[in-house]
Amino acid sequence: MLIAAIPVVLALGDVLAAGSKAPAFTPEKFLKGTEVKALEPGKVHVIEFWATWCGPCVAAMPHLSQLQKDNPDIAVIGVAGFERAGDAEANEKKVRDFIASRGDAVGIAIALDTDGSMAREWMTAAKRNSIPTSFVVGKDGRVAYVGSPNKQLDDAVKLAKAVPGRDAAAAPASEDVKVEVTEEPTDEKGTSKSTSVSTSTSSSTRDGVTETETITTETTVEVKDGTRRTTVKTTTVRSNKAPAARP
């Protein structure tokens, strides 16, 4: 999971989560696939935020392409909004070159968000600061899932397709895992290993939807052969409690 800088301060309690009304769909242009000017009522949409330089994003492309192939009645749209080529023109070229180099392997629509407006309305509002991030918008125009493009995304799509106007609380929780490892020389002698775990929970509400975020941090320190190795595993689980989706 790679970090994408989104320099916007999120107001306390202002969280886009499952059950929230989906923000406006406002990419600048489409570079591949049928242009979508607005999210169509009665249709399920998957909005995927990604970048060409993001390894996990590129690795997720076949999964998303297969999801679109298996579900021709939904729209899977990759929104490229975090390119680092410089100006808008250079960023667009970077994405166009990526699409051209992979041909039919990119089986989803691709849109551009070089001004960052969609990133602010979607990613920042959902407190997401890493890509790839997927949003499922149900037939009722409400967010049904926010998380990684994995099996949980597939499950959320199935739920959104199966039951129009379903209870948003039925959406699966999202889970992100980040592991950071550092090594440094130490004067400590011998071999040792210790592990500590801490957990914190917070809640916030938007549009009547309460999102609970639980962060578990597991820190392991291992000393061996004059080296101190510290591994920090951070697991973030987000779950939502929402009223029944409005018709």
N, C-alpha and C positions, 0 to 999 in steps of 0.2 A: 504494500500500500504506500503510495507516494504522496508527499505533501505538496499542495498547491497553494500559493499565497493568495489570500483574498482579503485585501486591506479594508475591511468594513467592520465597524463595531456593531454587534448584535444587541438590541435592547433586551433587558432582563425580562424573561417571561415570553418573549416573542419567538416562538418556535414553530417551524413548519414540520408537521408530523402526520402520521396516518390518521385520517379523518378530517384533516384540514382541507379547505378549498384550495385547489391547485392554483399557483400563480399564473399570470399571463405567459403565453408561449411566444417569445419575441426574438428569435434568432435573426441575425442580419440577412442571411441568405442560405440557400441549400446548395451544397456542392455535389451531392449524390442523392438519387431517389426523388420521389414525388414531393414537391414542396407542400408543407403544411403551414397554413397561415394562422390557425387557431386549433386548439384541441377540440375534437369533434364529440359532441354529446352522444352517449350511447356506444362509444368505442373505447377500448382499452389502449392506453399509450404507455410505452416505456421510454423514459427520457434518461439517457446515459451521458454523464459528464466525463470527458476523457481528454487526453492529449497525446500527440504522436511520440513525445519523448518518454512517456510513462510506460514502463515495462509491463506492469500488471494490466494496464488498459489495453495494450496491444494483445496480451495473452488472453484477455477476456473477449476479444473480437469474434473468434470462432463460436464461442458459446452464445453470444448475442445473435450472431448470424443464424445459428441453428434454431434459436428461440423464434426468430422471425419466420424462418422457413416452416417450422412446425405449427406456427400460429399465424396464418396469412390474414386473419381477421383483426389482428392488432397492428399497431404501428410502433416499431422500434426505431428510435432516432438518437444517434450519437451527436452530442453537442460539443464541439471543439472550442473550448473557451480559455485554455491555459497555455497557449503556445508561447515560446520564448525566442522567436526568431527576430524580434525587434518591433517594427511597425506593423500595422494592420495588413498591408499588402504582402509583406514577407511572411506573416503568419498564415495568411490564406494560401500562399504558394506552398508552404510546408505541408499543409493539410492536403492540398490537391496532389502533391507529389506522393504523399503516403497512399492516397486512394489509388492513384495510377499504378503504383508499384505492386499493389496487391490484387488488383483486378476484382474478379468475382469472389475473392476471399472476404471482401468487405460486403456482407450481405444485408446491411442495414442502411437506412438513410443517414446522411451526414449533413449537419448544419453548422454554421459558424457563429460564434459569439465573441468577436474580438473586443467589443467595448465593455465586456464584463457585466452587462445589465442582467442577463439571465443568471449568471453566477451569484449575483447579489440577491436576486429574488428567490432563488431556489437553494443553492448551496449554503450561503451564509444564513438564510432564514432557517435552515434545517440544522444549523451548527455543524456542518460537514466541512472539514478542512483538508480532506484527502480525496484523491481520485484513484481508481474509478468509483463513482457513486451512481447508483441507479434509483430512479423514482418510477413507481407505477401509479398511473392515474386511472381510476376506475371509470365505468360508464356514467357515473353520477358526477364526474368532474372533481372528485375528491381524491387526495393522495391515499393510496392503499399500501404503499411500502416505500421505505427509504433505507438503503443499505448497499451492500456489495452485490456485484453481478454473479451470484452463485445459485445454488439450489433453492435458497430461500426466495430469491427473485422469481424463479420458475414457479414455486408454490404460490407466491403472491399473485402472479399472472393467472394461474388456474382459478384462484378464489375470485379474483376480479371479474373473470369471464363468466364464472358459473352463477354468481348470485348478484344481480344488479341491486344497488341500494343496500348491500349487506352492512352488517355492523362492522365499523372500521376496526374495532378491538380484536377482530378475528385475524388481522394481519399478523404474520410472524414477527417476532422481535428481530432486530438486526444486531449483529455482533461483529466487532472489528478487533483484530489482534495485531499488536505492534510489538516487535522484539528489537531491542537495541543492545549491542554487545560492545564493551570497551575493554581494552587490555592496557596494563601499565606495569613497569618494573616495580618490584617491592623488596624491602629488606627483610620481610617476614620469612621465617625459616619453616621448613617442613611443608606438609600438605594439609589443607583444611578446606571445608566447604560449609557454607551456611545459607539458609534460605529464610526470607521473611515475606509475609503477605499482608497487604492492607487493602481495605475496601471502603469506598465512599459512594453515597447515593444522593442524587438531587432530582428535583421535579420542576417542571415548568409547564405552562398552559398557553395554548393558542387556539382560538375558535372553538373553545369548549373541550379541546382535546388535551389530556394530561399526558405528557411524556416523562417517563422515569428513566434516568440514566445511571447505571451502576458501573463504576470503574474499579477493577481489581488490578492491583499492581503486585507482581511477584518478583522479588529481587534476590538473585542468587550470586553470592561472592565465593569464588574458588581461588585458592592460592596454591600454586604448584610450580616448581622449578624456577623460583624467583619472579614469577609473573602473577599479577593479581587480575583476574578476569571477572568482570561484573556483567551479568545478564539481567536486563530489566524487561519483563513481559507484561505489557499492559493490555488488558481485555476490557473493551467497552461494550456493554449490552444496553440497547435502548428498547423499551417496550412502551406501548401506548394504551390508554384507556379512553374510549370515546363513546359518545352517544350514537345511536343508530344513525346511519347516513341519511341525509334528507332526500326526499324524492326529487 
